[in-house]
Amino acid sequence: MRPARALIDLSALRHNYQLARETTGAKALAVIKADAYGHGAVRVAQALEAQADGFAVACIEEALELRQAGICAPILLLEGFFEADELPLIVEHDFWCVVHSLWQLDAIEQTIVGKPLNIWLKMDSGMHRVGVHPADYESAYKRLLASEKVAKVVLMTHFARADELGSARTDEQVAIFQSAREGLSAEVSLRNSPGVMGWPNVPSDWVRPGIMLYGATPFDQPQSVADRLQPVMTLESKVICVRELPAGEPVGYGGAFVTDRNMRIGVVAMGYADGYPRQAPTGTPVMIDGHRSQLLGRVSMDMLCVDLTHVPAAGVGSRVELWGKNVLASDVATHAGTIPYQIFCNLKRVPRLYSGD
Ligand SMILES: *Cc1c(COP(=O)(O)O)cnc(C)c1O
């Protein structure tokens, strides 16, 4: 059997969820959209259900998958509905629903919903992606209440730059949000993972941690909460072939790496078809039988090459950690010019094996 696989440590996941709650003292919706950032939404939801205040996903398709797997906890649809004809299902399954645009408000007013909805009214406090304009926010809130189709409204917004700890933008967004919601007495939800970890003074009834649940930091600098996260996913495989090469020999497609001395090169069963980033350059860290080493040359679809020169005991069958508890996914992401979010979401083909249930 091909040795490539992703090990998912569910006890680390629970630790990280608890850390989000303890850090903020708030209720926390575990964000498990995009198949729990590649970790498997159903298994992640099952592992967290006993402790989680609820879950958040991107769309009704993701939410239905969870309900069909027997998850009874609250589930928030982070983009609400895309078409008004989703409303009956939202009611039937008790999904909580973001309203980010006035057309959604119109649709709620015009549709018989049967049972009052739990709405999270999103404000555009400065990210300028989705959200109701601050000037329209109070009237949107009042329209929702007047429609008698809502049981409860939570006031929410989303940060554009909370991962930049030195940026003034997050405080500006909070100020815009607070001024536009003045006088509206409802629960609030502002913080994503970087907000939870790096912005302690933001008001929070509910927080929405995503990436931190999976044990990766959203920051590109050391940070105290980040130090306490436990990586959840370990992507590993094995060395399947060893080459001894003299100096001056090209390795892999394009000859993108050329040996600069006598070298031992290990070929690993892992490639970009598994989600390992093709953009990762020579020098990207890997761990071989517990020794730090590096990627060499271009990543292929099913294989990649690593340096075994200084790991003489390593050979065919040696275990390689591509990311996990030793090689941080955020470090691999930095080398590859991307972010750990995308590293995780790209995972495919490899079987996921769960532990810590
Ligand atoms: C994805 C998402 C989150 C989670 O973001 P992280 O940075 O992964 O914590 C929170 N809120 C909203 C609205 C989102 O879309």
The ligand as a Gaussian input file, in Angstrom:
#p B3LYP/6-31G(d) Opt

LIG

0 1
 C      -13.683000      31.141000       7.648000
 C      -14.303000      32.107000       8.598000
 C      -13.883000      32.167000       9.939000
 C      -12.710000      31.368000      10.465000
 O      -11.519000      32.049000      10.128000
 P      -10.103000      31.573000      10.713000
 O       -9.166000      32.643000      10.288000
 O       -9.807000      30.251000      10.077000
 O      -10.260000      31.456000      12.167000
 C      -14.566000      33.012000      10.798000
 N      -15.593000      33.775000      10.354000
 C      -16.002000      33.774000       9.075000
 C      -17.119000      34.662000       8.657000
 C      -15.366000      32.963000       8.150000
 O      -15.767000      32.961000       6.878000

